[in-house]
């Protein structure tokens, strides 16, 4: 490595992404606390949660929001696939509230649609900013 070459900085603070993360997280928390219906909490919550994850990661990691968004979508699909396989039953965690919160317990194809919509919104916003 030459004297003038600097290693790439992977960590940084991106204020705009952190603000978006904080606003979206507050909305998701409000939905979780105050909505127990079959549409807003599960579907809108899933749209927003992938956005929350993507903006949180982008707030601290110096990778493009587009790459982070795609990685977040893959991660969300993977978690849903684990639900399809009934992972918490296979691990004996059916009664674990933490497992239900982090992994989830029931596969629903609508969740995949919701995750895709959430990431599409992130990608549209990132394209509009350019």
KOLLUM-742181 format. One line per field, with one value per residue (C-alpha): y negated, z negated, x. Coordinates in Angstrom, 2 decimals. Example, Ala and Ser with C-alpha at 12.3 -4.5 7.8 and 13.67 -1.06 7.14 Angstrom:
<vokes>
Y (4.50,1.06)
Z (-7.80,-7.14)
X (12.30,13.67)
</vokes>
This chain:
<vokes>
Y (0.00,-3.38,-6.17,-8.17,-5.24,-5.01,-1.93,-2.27,-3.37,-0.90,-2.61,-6.10,-8.02,-8.99,-11.46,-11.35,-7.55,-7.63,-10.16,-8.01,-4.96,-6.77,-8.01,-4.64,-2.81,-5.07,-4.29,-0.53,-0.70,-2.59,-0.02,2.84,1.20,-0.12,2.04,5.60,5.87,8.30,5.70,2.73,4.53,7.54,6.05,2.37,3.40,5.75,3.07,0.68,3.11,3.90,0.15,-0.28,2.40,1.00,-2.58,-1.51,0.41,-2.43,-4.92,-3.22,-1.20,-2.91,-0.78,-2.11,-2.08,-0.07,2.78,2.67,2.69,5.79,7.54,6.64,8.11,11.34,11.49,10.95,13.67,16.01,15.41,16.08,19.30,20.34,19.79,21.98,24.72,24.27,23.59,22.62,25.96,27.90,26.03,26.46,22.71,22.63,21.07,18.54,15.00,13.90,16.53,15.38,11.78,12.36,15.34,15.32,18.40,18.56,18.43,16.11,15.35,11.87,11.10,11.63,9.12,6.66,6.97,6.42,3.31,1.90,2.39,1.03,-2.15,-2.41,-1.94,-4.51,-7.02,-6.38,-6.90,-10.14,-11.58,-11.34)
Z (0.00,0.94,-1.56,-0.13,0.06,-2.86,-3.87,-3.25,-6.28,-6.79,-9.78,-9.75,-10.89,-8.27,-9.95,-7.36,-7.52,-11.31,-11.38,-8.98,-11.14,-14.32,-12.79,-11.28,-14.48,-16.48,-14.04,-14.23,-18.04,-18.08,-15.72,-17.94,-21.07,-19.86,-16.95,-17.32,-13.99,-11.10,-8.62,-10.07,-12.58,-10.51,-7.02,-7.48,-10.32,-7.97,-5.27,-7.80,-9.69,-6.67,-6.11,-9.77,-9.43,-6.16,-7.42,-10.74,-9.00,-6.51,-9.37,-10.55,-7.65,-4.64,-1.98,0.50,-0.64,2.46,1.49,-2.11,-1.00,1.16,-1.65,-4.07,-1.70,-1.39,-5.18,-5.61,-3.06,-4.90,-8.23,-6.57,-5.11,-8.64,-9.66,-6.73,-8.11,-11.61,-13.07,-16.53,-16.81,-15.73,-18.31,-21.03,-21.34,-20.69,-24.12,-23.85,-23.47,-22.32,-19.55,-18.40,-18.33,-16.51,-14.26,-14.14,-14.25,-11.19,-7.52,-5.48,-1.82,-2.39,-4.56,-1.53,0.40,-2.50,-2.74,1.01,0.85,-2.04,-0.23,3.00,1.10,-0.18,3.37,4.80,2.13,2.79,6.54,6.01,3.85,6.72)
X (0.00,1.42,1.83,-1.08,-3.48,-5.87,-7.77,-11.49,-13.43,-16.28,-17.81,-19.22,-22.26,-24.85,-27.20,-30.00,-30.26,-30.22,-33.06,-35.10,-34.32,-35.45,-38.71,-39.56,-38.61,-40.96,-43.78,-43.08,-43.02,-46.34,-47.87,-46.62,-48.01,-51.34,-52.54,-53.75,-55.53,-54.98,-53.65,-51.77,-49.60,-48.53,-48.43,-47.56,-45.27,-43.38,-43.14,-41.63,-39.38,-37.21,-36.88,-35.88,-33.19,-31.83,-31.61,-30.09,-27.32,-26.76,-26.50,-23.31,-21.86,-20.28,-21.95,-24.48,-28.09,-28.98,-26.64,-27.80,-31.45,-30.94,-29.03,-31.83,-34.42,-32.42,-32.12,-35.88,-36.63,-34.24,-35.98,-39.33,-37.88,-36.87,-40.49,-41.59,-39.32,-40.86,-37.42,-38.66,-40.50,-37.40,-35.33,-37.96,-38.52,-42.29,-42.93,-40.10,-41.37,-37.90,-37.89,-41.32,-40.14,-36.84,-37.51,-41.28,-43.42,-45.65,-44.79,-47.01,-46.37,-47.87,-44.84,-42.60,-44.72,-44.56,-40.76,-40.46,-42.65,-40.61,-37.31,-38.82,-39.68,-36.10,-34.77,-37.19,-36.21,-32.50,-33.05,-35.01,-32.19,-29.69)
</vokes>
